[in-house]
Structure formats: C-alpha cells, structure tokens
Amino acid sequence: MAQPEFFARFPAVPIGTSKPASLLDGLELLPGVTPARAGLQVSDSFTRILYQAGTFLFARTKVAVDYKLLLGIAGPSIAFLFDPVDVTARNQGGQGKVDLDFSNSQEITAQSGVIFGVGFTANIHIVQELYLPSSWHSPWRFKWTSVLDKQLTFNVDLLQLLVWLITYLIGRGSGNGTQRGAMQPDTTATLKKLLNGQTTWRMFDAVNGGFPGSRSLSPAPRFTIPWNMVDYVPVLAQFAKALQALKGDLFLGPTLSIQFPTTLQLSRLTVENGQGAGTSEDYKNLDYTSTKVTGSGKAFTPGATPSRLTTHVNYNTRLAVLLSCVFSASVAKIFSVGVNTPSLDLLRLLRLPRP
C-alpha cells in the first residue's frame, strides 16, 4: 500500500544554542567536571582591613582601608549556530524524513572555550576633621567639621600582571618582539563591566563553514607557551636585534600547547505533533550530503501539524598537551619563512590517563 504523501516546510529556521552564537549561552564543554558550567558567573570578596580614628587636640583623623577581589568566568562551554536552515518534513518509502537544508545558510559556526578575569581593587578613605565653631553667630558652639574627605582607589588586573610575568620570564625581558602571546584579550569585553573595567582574557577557538559536508565541526581552544631560545644565545640575540631594526622577527625554540579539541556532531532530530497532537518522534540514521542532513524515522500522519523541531547534538572533548619546536624568520614584508615540527603528545608519551 502506497504511503500517503505528507509535506510540511519551515523556511529560514535558526538552529543553535543562541543567536548570535555565544559562550554565555553554550553547553558545558566538560560535562560533569566541576566547576565547568555554561553561563556567566561573577563573585566578589570584600574585606575591611583598617578602620581607625585618632584625635589630637582640635583635630581628628579617620582612615579606612578595604579591598575587594573580583573573579568572573564565562564557560567553559561550547556554542554553535546554523542560520538560516530550511526544514522539510515528508514521507518517502514508508518512512518519515526530516531534511535540514543548509544551502542558504549565512552562518555555520561552532565555538568553544572560556572567558575569565581577575581583578583586585583597594580603597583608602581619609577624612580630616577640625573642632570648629558651628556658625559665626554661635561661636560658643563647636562641632566636628570635615576639611578633607579623600578616597583613593587602586585597581590591579591580576591576569594582566600574570601575562606580563610569563612573557618576561620566558623572554628575559628582551623586548625584541619575538614572543607570541599565550592568552588573548577578550575583545568583546564580556565581563569588563562586571569587573570594574579589568581586562578579560580568553582561551577560545571558532570554526566556520564546511558543515554538513564535513559531518562535524571541531573547535580547539588552546593555551600556548612559546620559549624563544634566541634570547639565550648571544650571537642569535644580536642577529635578532639587527632584524628588529629592519622590522623583522626571529624565533627559535620549543612551544608547549595545552588544547581542548572538541568534535561537535548532530545525533538526532525530534519532531513534535508529527503524528498528531501530543506525539513526539526521533529521526535518526542521519544521511549527509554537501548541503543537506536527512533524518529517518516514523512516517508522518497526513493532516498532522508538526509544531516543534529539536536538534540533538553530541560532542567529545579531550585534553591534549603537545610539545613542538618552531623556527621562523622574517624581514619586513618581503621575506618570511617558518618551520614547525610535528607535535609530540606528552600525555601519550608518559602514558598518563586523559581526563
């Protein structure tokens, strides 16, 4: 018996964790591992370390000192967005088919990582008072009158200091411009307003396009620590300074990279009310083409009105600690050469368990 035809189309549907894609609304990058949480968290710790008043004759001085430690984090999480996607529900060969058509998608992206910031704020409040007549017409009445009320605030970006310290220790403060940054400032300033203007940093990666032909998206946030050995060899250090005068660069040394590569894939599609009110069916066995993903499952019922599509994903995250050697040299914009050796997986080499 021929399967009754069924056709329902939902054009220009965004599929993802949020629009635009953001780590604030993403999925846990490391599910079940505390304190990995998706979303935004800010905590502060306020401590008063001094509140003292001293009086000498007709003068009184008040001093108050306190500090606050601010910590903010977004993630670690993974977010994705396919926008827009044309969704079609149909029957074919006795089965229901759900097609996701990416032909007109303007954004296909997946991103993962963590954004964080640590700030220290210290406040010093000084008040100087004199015991003076309360008014010109009552010179026999005295009161404490403030003649100085000053509050000093000092903000310290602890992560910025840490980055400077790492750069200095690795490069010995040479300032020849050959050290590559390990952590990157968060240019979107996700947490800046919540951390009293402190710089926020991120370990982040994003991949765009290629799906569904690639069947998966694989962002790999990393933390990289380069060690330029040029600074430790006098001859090479002098050569690097000569290149610097020509707007050049010289790097030779090991690079340690800590990565969290993640592979994101679609696992199944769920359609509600496709067989009548109150029904919900999964469409698995996904088939991929360069522009389309098709899930197969129970046939749709003619006359039913599918009302909701849920896209399920699975993703795997692993930890990798890689060591490689890098050589690169350049002169202005006319010459550039670089060699990067294959990476050595330290966890595999030392036979350590992977988290």
Summary of the structure (lengths in Angstrom):
residues: 355
radius of gyration: 30.5
end to end distance: 53.3
largest distance: 111.1
contacts: 1063
relative contact order: 0.15
helix: 12%
strand: 57%
